[in-house]
Amino acid sequence: MTVTKSIRLEPEEVKQVQAVVGLMPGASEAAALKHLLFLGLGVHKRDLAVLLYTRDGLSTGEIAERLDMSRLDVLQTLAERHVKVFDPPADLFEEALRGTDLPGAWTEPSPRAPGP
């Protein structure tokens, strides 16, 4: 199913869109806007990933699931933003440990803080 969305732009915003779309030869305005929308969503999701990790203490797996990102993309985003990842082995293997009967296999996540 395809859904159509519409937005209202101020004249200055239209000029900005036209300037960028004009630099994308061969793309229709709709295709260019869709491309730019998903680029912006990607940036926003990476910003949210950092916030969810540093402020809310979510694991990289939880963040990946919530934001529909791969765990690798979450870890790469945190590394690019110089965010320290605590207990990486536990974090990377938490999914494998879920459901095991091993004593102490599951521990609470460590507090997280942004890097220097």
C-alpha positions in Angstrom: 0.0 0.0 0.0 1.3 3.4 -0.9 0.5 6.5 1.2 0.8 10.1 0.0 1.8 12.8 2.4 1.7 16.6 1.8 3.5 19.4 3.6 3.2 23.2 3.5 6.3 25.2 2.9 7.0 28.9 3.4 8.4 30.7 0.4 11.9 30.7 1.8 11.7 26.9 2.4 10.6 26.4 -1.2 13.7 28.3 -2.4 15.9 26.0 -0.2 14.2 22.9 -1.5 14.5 24.1 -5.2 18.2 24.9 -4.7 19.0 21.4 -3.5 16.7 19.6 -5.9 18.2 21.5 -8.7 21.5 19.9 -7.9 20.1 16.4 -8.2 19.9 15.9 -12.0 17.4 13.5 -13.3 15.5 13.3 -10.1 11.9 14.4 -9.9 11.0 16.8 -7.1 9.0 14.1 -5.4 11.9 11.6 -5.6 14.4 14.1 -4.4 12.2 15.1 -1.4 11.8 11.4 -0.5 15.5 10.9 -0.7 16.2 13.9 1.5 13.5 12.8 3.9 15.1 9.5 4.5 18.6 11.0 4.8 17.2 13.3 7.5 15.5 10.4 9.3 18.8 8.5 9.3 20.5 11.4 11.0 17.7 11.8 13.5 17.8 8.1 14.3 21.5 8.3 15.0 21.0 11.3 17.3 18.2 9.3 19.1 20.4 6.3 19.4 23.0 8.3 21.3 20.3 9.9 23.5 18.7 6.5 24.3 22.1 5.0 25.2 23.5 7.9 27.3 20.3 9.2 28.9 18.0 6.3 29.1 20.6 3.5 29.5 19.1 1.3 26.9 21.2 -1.5 25.5 22.5 -1.4 21.9 20.1 -4.2 21.1 17.1 -2.4 22.5 18.0 0.7 20.6 18.5 -1.2 17.4 15.1 -2.8 17.8 13.3 0.5 18.7 14.8 2.5 15.9 14.8 -0.2 13.3 18.6 -0.1 12.9 21.2 -2.8 12.9 23.1 -3.3 16.2 26.3 -2.7 14.2 24.9 0.7 13.1 24.1 1.6 16.7 27.6 0.6 17.9 29.2 2.5 15.0 27.2 5.6 15.7 28.2 5.5 19.4 31.9 5.1 18.4 31.7 8.0 15.9 30.2 10.2 18.6 32.9 9.2 21.0 30.5 7.6 23.4 32.0 4.9 25.7 30.3 1.5 25.4 30.5 -0.2 28.8 30.7 -4.0 29.1 30.8 -4.6 25.4 31.0 -8.4 25.7 27.9 -8.6 27.8 26.1 -6.1 25.6 27.1 -8.0 22.4 26.1 -11.4 23.7 23.0 -10.4 25.7 20.7 -11.9 23.1 22.5 -15.2 23.1 22.3 -15.3 26.9 18.6 -14.6 27.1 16.7 -17.8 27.7 19.7 -19.6 29.1 19.5 -21.3 32.5 23.1 -20.3 33.4 23.4 -18.7 36.8 24.3 -15.1 36.5 23.9 -15.1 32.7 21.8 -12.1 32.8 22.8 -8.9 34.6 21.4 -5.4 34.8 22.9 -2.9 32.3 25.7 -0.7 33.5 25.2 3.0 33.8 26.3 4.8 30.7 27.9 8.2 30.1 29.1 10.1 27.1 32.8 9.9 26.3 35.3 12.8 26.7 
